[in-house]
Amino acid sequence: MLTQAGIISEMSDLTQRFNKKSIYQRSNEDIKKHIEDICQALEVIEYIDFLGCEIEDDESKITRFQKVNIDTSRLSECTIRFKINYKDESTEIERKFFIPKLVDDYFFYINNVTYFPIWQIVDKGVFVTPKLYSLKTLLMPIRFMYKRLSFSDINENELEQICDFKLNLFKQKINFLYYFFAEFGIEETVEYMGYTFSNNPEEKADLYILSAEENDIREMKESDDPFFTDYYWFNAYKNIYIRARKEKFNRDLFDKSFLYSFIDIISTVKRTEDDIEVWKRVLGKIFTKSTNTQIQKAEKVLFSLRRILDERTKRLLSDIEDYDKEDIYAILRWMLQNFSKFQYQDNMDLVHKRIQCWEYLLQPLLRLFSNASYRILNTRNLSLKTLTSVFNIGSNFLIKKILNNELIRYNSCVNNIDLFGACLKITFKGAGGISDGSDIADRVRKVHKSYIGQFSLISTSAGEPGLTTTLTPFTDISGGMFHPIKNEKINN
């Protein structure tokens, strides 16, 4: 018979342990890396280069102010440096500002008051609604507006279950192929998407742009010519036809949607030249009415597009192959090719979520740089002074913003059990998540089956039911992602 000590020992071996990595993840996060990601994202402006970042945690060595009183506030000093090159002018910029220091792993001590930041739940990858398909990056989201439709060729062959994708960037909602054609040209774009292209009807290819008379088309149709029956035929404009191999473009949603977008842009622009300069002018015309600056405007837009994809977003997309995230065009291709996989995803499942803390705390810096990027990219009379104004950062601007953040809570714990009172608090609300809890659908507030074992299902906020709750101390949120909870001894 087991003694009391033996029973306790045996049960202890079967007990599920608290996950210390998750409990102390706030203090183990690399704050410097978050700031570097934000600063590197500012390089979307071609004249700005990020030089480096340092963080000083020792208050006695802080240089921005001669003295920091640690009895009233615990702060670290962040120094960021940039170089600006514009025309024949060049200058280096150094800015210093304070960031709050974590005290006792969970708390901020600012102006004699103790606060704690709670975890926030945000989307991990793509997010899909009935009209929007998006992926968040640091500076701006990549958004596809889409609508479902069907269309037919000149022989009344109908293609169904198609999506018309419009890329919503830089205040324009346009066919995504405008960007691809201006970057690669027609033929290289078609091959980049996985098809072969030709202007010669005798060559074997998947997609053709051909010039043909109406009588020739009628003769092929009447003679059951394989060049006619084995292909879709579309009249783009006048005597210009697009011929597409049925076997290739009748496979899945992406193939048919790409074909529709290809026909749409050729029919709209009424150009078939495989000349990048021609397509740059076409793209630039969308953003400016000045015929003299259309190519220059297109080049600036393409430059900004290339820099949307930042290193942090690449790291978060850890389950995507490297070749699918090597640049912005690879990500756009990946999103389009995988839309059928994501179109009905359950956005509330934790497999599509991640958590963040320092990222939203540093969001005022990101928003400052993001707004500056939009302003600079849309400025006509640019100067070195205008570029320098991007860095109008006060020493306390981040601290002031943090204290007004709804996710920073006053520490009102009446005992020393900080684990449940502060450490494990989590919410769906806030910038980047759900911004307003006053008008949120019930499906967002409900308990999802993926919450079991991850959230305390009996602990929720009375004022924000279903939005703010508590993590279980067993949850695995390493790397900011939710991972299945495993306990082999209990399961066995």
C-alpha positions in Angstrom: 0.0 0.0 0.0 1.3 3.4 -0.9 2.0 5.9 1.8 0.7 9.5 1.5 4.1 10.6 0.3 4.1 7.9 -2.3 0.7 8.8 -3.6 1.7 12.5 -3.9 4.9 11.5 -5.7 3.1 9.3 -8.1 0.4 11.8 -8.9 3.1 14.5 -9.2 4.7 12.6 -12.0 1.3 12.6 -13.9 0.6 16.3 -13.2 0.7 18.6 -16.2 3.4 21.2 -15.6 3.0 25.0 -16.0 4.7 26.2 -19.2 7.5 28.5 -17.9 8.5 29.6 -21.3 5.0 31.0 -21.9 4.8 32.5 -18.5 8.0 34.5 -18.9 7.8 35.2 -22.6 7.3 38.9 -22.1 10.6 39.3 -20.5 12.3 37.0 -23.0 11.2 38.9 -26.1 13.8 40.6 -28.2 12.6 44.3 -28.0 15.6 45.4 -30.0 14.6 43.1 -32.9 11.1 44.5 -32.9 12.4 48.1 -33.2 14.9 47.1 -35.9 12.0 45.6 -37.9 10.0 48.8 -37.7 13.0 50.9 -38.7 14.0 48.7 -41.6 10.4 48.9 -42.9 10.9 52.6 -43.2 13.3 51.9 -46.0 10.3 51.6 -48.2 11.3 55.3 -48.8 14.2 54.9 -51.3 16.1 57.8 -49.8 16.3 56.5 -46.3 18.7 53.8 -45.0 18.6 52.3 -41.5 22.0 52.3 -39.8 21.3 50.6 -36.4 19.7 50.6 -33.0 20.9 50.3 -29.4 19.1 50.0 -26.2 20.5 51.1 -22.8 18.9 49.4 -19.8 21.1 51.0 -17.2 19.4 54.2 -16.0 22.8 55.6 -14.8 24.1 55.5 -18.4 21.1 57.1 -20.1 22.2 60.2 -22.0 19.0 61.7 -23.3 18.4 63.4 -19.9 21.2 63.9 -17.4 19.2 62.0 -14.7 16.4 59.5 -14.6 14.8 59.0 -11.2 14.3 55.2 -10.8 12.1 55.9 -7.8 9.4 57.2 -10.0 9.9 55.4 -13.4 11.9 52.5 -14.7 12.9 53.2 -18.3 15.3 52.1 -21.0 16.8 54.4 -23.6 16.6 53.5 -27.3 18.9 55.1 -29.9 18.1 54.8 -33.6 20.2 56.1 -36.5 19.4 56.7 -40.2 21.1 58.1 -43.2 19.2 60.2 -45.8 20.5 60.6 -49.3 18.6 62.9 -51.6 20.1 64.1 -54.9 23.4 65.7 -53.9 22.6 66.1 -50.2 23.3 63.6 -47.4 22.8 63.6 -43.7 22.7 61.2 -40.7 19.9 61.3 -38.2 20.1 60.1 -34.6 17.1 60.0 -32.3 16.8 58.9 -28.7 13.5 58.0 -26.9 12.5 56.1 -23.8 10.8 52.7 -23.7 9.3 51.2 -20.5 11.4 48.6 -18.7 9.8 45.3 -17.5 9.9 45.0 -13.7 9.5 41.7 -12.0 8.8 40.1 -15.5 5.3 41.5 -15.9 5.1 45.2 -14.8 5.8 48.7 -15.9 6.6 51.3 -13.3 5.9 54.8 -14.7 5.3 58.0 -12.7 4.9 56.1 -9.4 2.2 53.9 -10.8 2.5 50.2 -11.6 0.9 48.9 -14.9 1.0 45.7 -16.8 0.6 45.0 -20.5 -1.8 42.2 -21.4 -1.4 39.8 -24.4 -3.2 40.6 -27.6 -4.5 38.1 -30.1 -4.1 39.0 -33.8 -4.2 37.2 -37.1 -1.2 35.1 -37.9 -1.4 34.9 -41.7 -4.1 35.6 -44.2 -7.6 36.8 -43.3 -10.6 36.2 -45.5 -14.1 37.7 -45.6 -16.7 37.4 -48.3 -15.2 40.4 -50.1 -11.7 40.8 -48.7 -8.6 38.7 -48.8 -5.6 40.2 -46.9 -2.2 39.6 -45.3 -0.8 42.1 -42.8 2.7 43.4 -43.1 4.4 46.0 -40.8 3.6 49.1 -42.8 0.5 48.2 -44.7 -1.8 45.2 -45.3 -1.7 43.5 -48.7 -5.4 43.5 -49.7 -7.2 41.8 -52.5 -10.8 42.8 -53.1 -12.6 40.0 -54.9 -15.9 39.1 -56.3 -17.1 35.8 -57.7 -18.3 35.5 -61.3 -18.4 33.4 -64.4 -17.7 34.2 -68.1 -17.8 32.5 -71.5 -15.6 32.5 -74.6 -16.8 33.2 -78.1 -17.8 29.6 -78.5 -20.1 29.9 -75.4 -17.8 27.6 -73.3 -18.6 28.8 -69.7 -16.0 29.1 -67.0 -17.5 29.0 -63.5 -16.3 29.6 -60.0 -14.0 32.4 -60.8 -12.8 35.3 -58.7 -12.0 38.8 -60.0 -9.1 39.9 -57.9 -8.3 43.6 -57.5 -5.2 44.6 -55.5 -6.0 47.4 -53.1 -2.8 49.3 -52.5 -1.6 52.9 -52.6 -5.3 54.1 -52.7 -6.0 52.2 -55.9 -8.0 49.1 -56.5 -6.7 47.6 -59.8 -6.1 44.4 -61.6 -3.0 42.9 -59.9 -1.4 42.2 -63.4 -0.8 45.9 -63.9 2.1 45.6 -61.3 3.4 42.3 -62.7 3.4 43.5 -66.3 5.1 46.8 -65.4 7.8 44.7 -63.5 8.3 41.7 -65.8 6.4 42.2 -69.0 3.7 39.9 -70.4 5.6 36.8 -71.2 7.7 36.6 -68.1 4.6 37.3 -65.9 2.7 34.4 -67.6 5.7 32.1 -67.0 6.1 33.4 -63.4 2.6 32.2 -62.8 3.3 28.7 -64.1 2.2 28.8 -67.7 3.8 29.0 -71.2 3.2 31.9 -73.6 3.5 32.5 -77.3 2.4 34.9 -80.1 2.9 32.1 -82.6 -0.2 29.9 -83.1 2.0 27.0 -84.4 4.0 26.8 -81.1 2.8 24.6 -78.3 1.9 26.9 -75.4 -0.8 27.4 -72.7 -1.6 31.0 -73.5 -1.5 33.0 -76.8 -2.2 36.5 -78.0 -3.2 36.3 -81.7 -4.3 38.5 -84.4 -7.1 36.9 -86.5 -9.9 37.9 -88.9 -13.5 37.0 -88.1 -13.7 34.8 -91.2 -10.7 32.8 -90.1 -12.3 32.2 -86.7 -15.5 31.1 -88.4 -13.7 28.7 -90.7 -11.8 27.0 -87.8 -15.0 26.7 -85.9 -16.8 25.0 -88.8 -14.0 22.6 -89.6 -13.5 21.5 -86.0 -9.9 22.5 -86.1 -8.0 21.3 -83.0 -6.5 24.8 -82.7 -10.1 25.9 -82.0 -11.8 23.0 -80.2 -8.9 22.3 -77.7 -8.7 26.0 -76.7 -10.8 28.7 -75.2 -11.0 31.7 -77.5 -11.7 35.2 -76.3 -12.0 38.4 -78.4 -10.0 41.0 -76.4 -10.6 43.9 -78.8 -11.0 44.4 -82.6 -9.2 41.5 -84.2 -7.0 40.6 -81.2 -7.8 37.2 -79.7 -6.6 35.4 -76.6 -6.3 31.7 -76.9 -6.0 29.5 -73.8 -5.5 25.8 -73.5 -8.6 24.2 -71.9 -6.6 21.5 -70.2 -4.5 24.1 -68.4 -7.1 26.7 -67.6 -9.9 24.5 -66.4 -8.2 22.9 -63.4 -8.9 25.1 -60.4 -10.0 28.5 -59.2 -6.6 30.2 -59.6 -6.1 29.1 -63.2 -9.5 30.3 -64.3 -9.2 33.5 -62.2 -5.8 34.3 -63.7 -7.1 33.8 -67.2 -10.0 36.2 -66.5 -7.6 38.8 -65.1 -5.3 38.4 -68.1 -8.2 38.9 -70.5 -9.5 41.8 -68.5 -6.3 43.8 -68.6 -5.6 43.3 -72.3 -9.2 44.2 -73.1 -9.1 47.3 -71.0 -5.7 48.7 -71.9 -5.9 47.5 -75.5 -2.2 46.9 -75.7 -0.3 43.6 -76.4 3.3 44.7 -76.5 5.7 42.7 -74.3 7.5 46.0 -73.4 8.1 46.9 -69.8 8.3 50.6 -70.6 4.9 50.5 -72.2 3.4 48.8 -69.2 5.1 51.2 -66.8 3.4 54.0 -68.6 0.1 52.2 -68.4 0.6 51.8 -64.6 1.8 55.3 -64.1 -1.2 56.7 -65.9 -3.4 55.2 -63.1 -1.5 57.3 -60.5 -0.8 60.5 -62.3 -2.4 62.4 -65.2 0.9 64.0 -66.2 2.1 62.3 -69.3 5.7 63.4 -68.7 6.0 61.7 -65.3 4.1 58.5 -65.8 7.1 56.2 -66.1 8.8 57.9 -63.1 5.6 57.6 -61.1 5.3 53.9 -62.0 8.9 53.3 -60.9 8.3 54.9 -57.5 5.1 52.8 -57.1 6.9 49.6 -58.0 9.8 50.5 -55.7 7.3 51.0 -52.8 5.6 47.7 -53.7 8.8 45.8 -53.5 9.5 47.1 -50.0 6.1 46.3 -48.5 7.3 42.8 -47.6 9.4 43.1 -44.5 11.6 40.6 -42.7 9.3 40.3 -39.7 6.4 39.3 -41.9 8.6 36.7 -43.6 9.5 35.2 -40.2 5.9 35.0 -39.1 5.0 33.1 -42.3 7.2 30.2 -41.1 5.0 27.5 -42.7 5.5 29.0 -46.2 8.3 27.8 -48.5 11.2 30.3 -48.9 10.6 30.7 -52.7 7.0 31.8 -52.0 8.2 34.7 -49.8 11.4 35.7 -51.4 9.8 39.0 -52.5 6.5 40.8 -52.7 5.6 39.2 -56.1 6.2 35.7 -54.7 3.8 36.5 -51.8 1.2 37.9 -54.2 1.5 34.8 -56.3 1.3 32.5 -53.2 -1.8 34.3 -52.0 -3.6 34.0 -55.3 -2.6 30.4 -55.9 -3.8 29.4 -52.4 -7.0 31.3 -52.2 -9.1 28.2 -52.8 -7.4 26.7 -49.7 -8.1 29.8 -47.5 -11.4 31.0 -48.8 -13.5 29.1 -46.2 -11.0 29.2 -43.3 -12.4 29.6 -39.8 -10.9 33.0 -38.8 -11.6 32.4 -35.1 -9.6 29.1 -34.9 -6.4 29.7 -32.9 -4.4 27.9 -35.6 -4.8 31.2 -37.6 -3.9 33.4 -34.7 -0.9 34.6 -32.8 -0.2 36.7 -29.7 1.8 39.9 -29.3 2.8 42.3 -26.6 5.8 44.4 -27.4 4.6 44.7 -31.0 1.5 46.7 -30.0 3.5 48.7 -27.4 5.8 49.9 -30.2 3.0 50.5 -32.6 3.0 54.3 -32.1 6.6 54.3 -33.6 5.4 52.1 -36.4 2.3 54.3 -37.0 4.6 57.4 -37.0 6.8 55.9 -39.7 3.9 54.5 -41.6 2.1 57.9 -41.9 5.4 59.5 -42.8 5.9 56.9 -45.6 2.5 57.7 -47.1 3.2 61.4 -46.8 6.6 61.2 -48.5 5.5 58.9 -51.2 2.7 61.3 -52.1 4.8 64.5 -51.9 5.5 66.3 -55.1 8.1 68.8 -54.0 10.3 66.6 -52.0 13.4 68.0 -50.2 16.0 66.9 -47.6 14.1 68.9 -45.0 10.9 67.0 -45.8 12.7 63.7 -45.4 14.3 64.8 -42.1 10.8 65.7 -40.7 10.0 62.0 -40.7 12.1 61.7 -37.5 10.3 64.3 -35.3 10.4 62.0 -32.3 10.2 63.3 -28.7 11.9 61.6 -25.9 8.7 60.7 -24.1 6.4 60.2 -27.1 6.3 56.4 -26.8 5.7 56.5 -23.0 2.8 58.9 -23.4 1.2 56.7 -26.1 1.6 53.6 -24.0 -0.1 55.1 -21.0 -3.1 55.8 -23.2 -3.2 52.3 -24.7 -6.3 50.4 -23.7 -4.2 47.2 -23.4 -2.1 48.7 -20.6 -3.9 48.0 -17.3 -3.4 49.5 -13.9 -2.2 46.9 -11.4 -4.9 46.5 -8.8 -4.0 43.1 -7.5 -4.7 42.8 -3.8 -2.4 39.7 -3.4 0.8 38.4 -4.8 -0.7 36.0 -7.3 0.5 37.9 -10.3 0.2 34.8 -12.6 -3.6 35.1 -13.0 -3.9 38.7 -12.2 -1.4 40.1 -14.7 0.7 37.5 -16.5 -1.9 35.5 -18.3 -4.5 38.2 -19.2 -5.2 38.2 -23.0 -7.6 40.0 -25.3 -8.9 40.1 -28.9 -9.2 43.9 -28.7 -6.9 46.7 -29.6 -5.2 48.1 -32.7 -4.4 45.3 -35.1 -7.1 43.1 -33.5 -10.7 44.1 -32.8 -10.7 47.8 -32.1 -14.1 48.3 -30.6 -15.9 45.9 -28.3 -19.3 47.8 -28.4 -20.6 46.3 -31.7 -19.1 42.9 -32.3 -20.9 39.9 -33.7 -21.8 37.0 -31.3 -19.7 34.6 -33.4 -16.6 36.5 -32.3 -17.6 36.4 -28.7 -18.5 32.7 -28.6 -16.2 30.0 -27.2 -14.4 28.2 -30.1 -13.4 24.6 -29.7 -9.7 25.5 -30.3 -9.8 27.5 -27.0 -10.1 24.4 -24.9 -6.8 24.0 -22.9 -5.6 27.4 -24.1 -8.0 29.8 -22.4 -9.7 29.6 -19.1 -13.3 29.1 -20.1 -14.6 30.2 -16.8 -12.7 33.5 -16.6 -13.8 36.3 -18.8 -14.3 40.1 -18.5 -17.8 41.2 -17.4 -17.5 44.3 -19.5 -16.0 42.5 -22.6 -17.5 39.0 -22.6 -15.8 36.7 -25.0 -13.1 39.3 -25.8 -10.9 39.5 -22.8 -10.0 36.3 -20.8 -7.1 34.4 -19.2 -4.6 32.0 -20.7 -4.1 28.7 -18.9 -0.7 28.3 -17.4 -0.2 25.2 -19.5 -0.6 26.8 -22.9 2.3 26.8 -25.3 2.7 30.2 -27.0 6.4 29.9 -27.9 7.3 32.0 -30.8 4.0 33.9 -30.4 2.0 31.1 -31.9 -0.5 28.8 -30.3 0.6 25.2 -30.2 -1.4 22.1 -29.3 -1.0 21.1 -25.7 0.6 17.7 -25.2 0.7 15.6 -22.1 1.7 12.1 -23.1 1.5 10.7 -19.5 -2.0 11.9 -19.0 -3.1 10.8 -22.5 -1.7 7.4 -21.9 
